[in-house]
Amino acid sequence: MPARILGLHHVTATVDTAQDDLDFCVGALGLRLVKKTVNFDNHHVYHFYYGDERGTPGTIWTTFPYHGHGVPVGRKGAGQITITSFSVPTGSLEFWRVRFAKLGLAISDAEARFGEPAILCADPSGLEFELVANREDHRAPWTRDEIGRDAAIRGLHSVTMSVWGKKKTLELMTGLLGWKVMGEEGNRTRVGVNGGGPGKTIDILEDPGAPPAMNGVGTVHHVAMAIATGEEQRELRAELVHAGYRVTEVRDRCYFTSIYFREPGGVLFEVATMGPGFLVDEELADLGTALKLPPWEESERAAIEPGLASVVVP
C-alpha cells in the first residue's frame, strides 16, 4: 500500500545574494521569513525558510544564498523543477501586475492551464515563478499592510518538473508515492495527492528536447513532499530501497526529518515529516528574527556568525 504522502512540503533553490533574496521573497512576494538558519551541509551559507505565519508544510519556499562561494549559474532543463507556482485568490492577478510593475519586476501572462490563469515573474537570481489564481485555496495567508487577504499568497500551488520521458516518473509517482493523474494538456501531465488542488499538485512536463539540467545559482535544488510521521517515512524509505532506488539515511533537519532520492527523470525528491515544525526554537511572534543554529553547531557560533552576510529583513 502506498505511503500516505499528504502534499508538497517545501521547495528549495540556490540563489545569489542573501539580501536580494530577502527583498524579493519578503519585500515583493510578501512571504514571512519563518527561519534564518544555515545550510546544515555547509554552515558558511544561510538557509532561509519562507512561508505562512508558522511555516506550515505546503507553504514553504527555502533558499541557499551562495554568493561568493564559487557556485556557477545553473542551467534549467530536464531533471529539474523548472517553475515554482504560488497560489493566489481569483481576481488578484491585476493587483500583482501593478505591484510588480511598481517594483520594477518584469512579468508576463502565462498560458492558463487546467482552467487557472497565471502570471510569470523571475527573482534576481533568475528563478521562474508563477502566481496561479484559483478559488480552491482556503488556507489563511500571511498578510501585511500593502498585501491584504484578498491578494496574499496562500502557499505553494504546484511545481513543474521537466523530464525527457514521463513513463517511469509516472510509474513511481502513481505507484509507491500514491499520486494520481488529475489531467493532461499537451505534453503536461498533472498529478495530485490527497485530493489534489493547491499545495497537492505536481505538473510533469515531458520535453525530449530540453537540455540536461545543471544545478547552480538560479535553479531549484529539490522539491519536498510531506508525510505525517517518521514511522511512515521509514516505511517508505524501505519500500524505495527494495524497489532499487538509492535513498539517503533519515536526516535530522531540526524542524522535520528527511530522506532524499532521485526519481527516474533525474529530479531530486525529498520526503519530509510534518513536524516538529519551526516553533521548536522560537516563539511564533519571533520566527525568523534570530540566527538559529542546529544544536551540533552552537559551539561554533562565534566562528559561523561573522562569516555570514549582514542582512536586513524588509
Secondary structure by P-SEA (a helix, b strand, c coil): cccccccccbbbbbbccaaaaaaaccccccccccccccccccccbbbbbbbccccccccbbbbbbcccccccbbbbccccccbbbbbbcccaaaaaaaaaaaabbbbbbccccccccccccccccbbbbbbccccccccccccccccccccccccccbbbbbbcccaaaaaaaacccccccccccccbbbbbccccccccbbbbbbbccccccccccccccbbbbbbccaaaaaaaaaaaaaaccccccccccccccbbbbbcccbbbbbbbcccccccccccccccccccccccccccccccccccccccccc
